[in-house]
Amino acid sequence: MNYKEERPWGEFENLLDAEYCKVKRIIVNPHQRLSYQYHFKRSEVWTVVSGIGLITINDKSWDIAEGQTIQIPAKTKHRIENKTDEKLIFIEVQHGSYFGEDDIVRIQDDYNR
């Protein structure tokens, strides 16, 4: 059962929502970025499938491109930004004890959420 949700920065689609993990396809629109955030109850693995993103992990930033993967442990501050004119698409695999959207602690957010 796929579920799509629009966000101010783009959209995500749930590809798998199981007891043991959640898998999302995330699209970041050109010149947009996700909030700088962390989670208490889950870790994430991001694999870029199209485009180039600027990833920030614990206040250090670098480019991540198609075919590259990053592991983000629980309680690690993270964000991804699309500084290009093309959509950035990545797959997010969540592991942990809880996958709800309310396990997002936002440190900084362009959209005042």
MOWONOR-V64978 format. One record per backbone hydrogen bond with DSSP energy under -0.5 kcal/mol. NH is the residue of the N-H (numbers start at 1). CO is the residue of the C=O. E is the energy in kcal/mol with one decimal. If there is no record, write none. Layout:
# MOWONOR-V64978
nh = (NH/NH)
co = (CO/CO)
e = (E/E)
This chain:
# MOWONOR-V64978
nh = (3/5/7/10/11/12/13/14/15/15/16/18/22/23/24/25/26/26/27/28/28/29/29/31/31/32/32/34/36/37/37/38/43/44/45/46/47/48/49/50/53/54/55/55/56/57/58/60/62/64/66/67/68/70/72/73/75/76/77/78/79/81/82/83/88/89/89/90/91/92/93/93/94/94/95/97/98/103/105/105/106/107/108/112)
co = (14/12/10/7/27/5/25/3/13/23/23/21/94/16/92/13/24/90/11/26/88/9/27/82/84/29/82/80/108/35/78/105/95/72/93/70/91/68/89/89/64/81/53/62/79/60/77/57/55/53/51/48/65/46/44/71/39/73/75/37/56/54/32/81/28/50/87/26/47/24/45/91/22/92/43/41/41/100/38/103/104/36/36/109)
e = (-0.9/-2.7/-2.9/-0.9/-2.1/-2.2/-2.2/-3.0/-0.6/-3.1/-1.6/-2.6/-1.4/-2.8/-2.7/-2.6/-0.6/-3.1/-3.0/-0.5/-3.1/-2.6/-0.6/-1.0/-0.7/-1.4/-0.5/-2.2/-2.7/-0.6/-2.4/-1.4/-3.1/-2.7/-1.8/-2.6/-2.2/-2.4/-2.5/-1.7/-3.2/-2.9/-0.7/-2.9/-2.6/-2.8/-2.2/-1.8/-2.0/-2.9/-0.9/-3.3/-2.5/-2.4/-3.6/-0.5/-2.9/-1.4/-0.5/-2.7/-1.5/-1.8/-3.0/-0.7/-2.4/-2.9/-0.5/-2.3/-2.7/-2.7/-2.4/-0.5/-3.3/-0.5/-2.2/-1.9/-1.1/-1.7/-2.7/-0.5/-0.7/-3.6/-1.5/-1.3)
